């Protein structure tokens, strides 16, 4: 188990920038605006030639106990209390502040091993910045510049030297048996509430304020012996409504989460029905070719009439993904979660299924014999054989002649036939059509002198006969 290092400090001191520098990634959302990070964000630091360890980025502790600021502070404190080492991040340009004093007083109560990291020391006297914080009485002090990677190598050496042999907390791993599930949807449809309900703790900040979640956060969990990685994402609004740069980056992180997952759970609000924005969010998952489950949240608070209206909208507006299973849930009270996991399992199994070439070709032959392609300009497309080309989503390559004449309706027929034959549920299917190459195309047969003379004699013979 990897030891855990927590990054703690007040807002806008560069914790997320340091997280990205340590993990050599861009996983944490970084912006000049204070308070961008709100939830705990885990990653793994893999320094060359040294021990690996887990890192958790936290939101800034602003000294408030209510609202989003209070929830963010609670998340940061929880991360520090489970960590094997705490990096207390301060701003070397601004110097010590009363908020830094309050955070230090709380850290001393936790009795966790702590290092003081003075960030943003590029272009200033680093020793003067260290002297400014000498009154804190912390033995291990280091000046760095996360944005320019100054002092990062020294910081890594000091951190590794202070870590225990075994970590005390379970962190993210790369086990291929984990089912990676991303929860996406419009703001305030209950994504974070659902993740908290599944984990059994307040792991994500859930609030009625739209846009509470700004970054994509991955959490590992185990349920009934199966390992999962749950990815909570920021709500996606229409482009015309997105004004803040932070929100634009949040949408990019959501799209990256969709690419990295195996199953996407699209959450809808039963009280609002299916909106145009919900269809756009669904489109992101379809473009990525990910397995799909539609979760209709807040089902418990609806009347019979509202439920009928919601069902009607689902049938009408989501007809283009009729292969995706639809589950009615209540993230707040936990109803329908068993059915949700069953649907996720079925979608994952269908998306990652491996089918042999002989089975695929046999299915193509049966589909062709049952319903041959229509005649187009006096020609009929010939489907010769097919083979699988990948999973997640299942992809098939069909070989034949005149495949350009196949209509979209016939391609949908093939998709539905394959879906039914191989019992594929909750996943899109992709087909690629490749025509055979004519080896004589573009080549001209040039006659020899002997063949030309023979051709002339034949023409004269025919003319005399007439």
Buried (B, 14 or more C-beta within 10 A) or exposed (E): EBBBBBBBBBBBBBBBBBBBBBBBEBBBBBBEEEBBBBBBBBBBBEBEEBBEBBBBBBBBBBEEEEEBBBBBBBBBBBBBEBBBBBBBBBBBEBEBEEBBEBBBEBBEEBEBBBBBBBBBBBEBEBEEBBEBBEEBEBEBBBBBBBBBBBBBEEBBEBBBEBBEEEBEBBBBEEEEEBBBBBBBBBBBBBBBBBBBBBBEEBBBBBBEEEBBBBBBBBBBBEEEEBBBBBBBBBBBBEEEEBEEEBBEBBBBBBBBBBEBBBBBBBBBBBBBBBBEBBBBBBEBBBEBBBBBBBBBBBBBEBEEEBBEBBBEBBEEBBEEBEBBBBBBBBBBEBBBBEBBBEBBBBBBBBBBBEBEEEBBBBBBBEBBEEEEBEEEEEEEBBBBBBBBEEBBBBBBBBBBBBBEBBEEEBBEBBBEBBBEBBEBBBBBBBBEBEBEEEEEEEEEEEEEEEEEEEEEEEEEEEEEEE
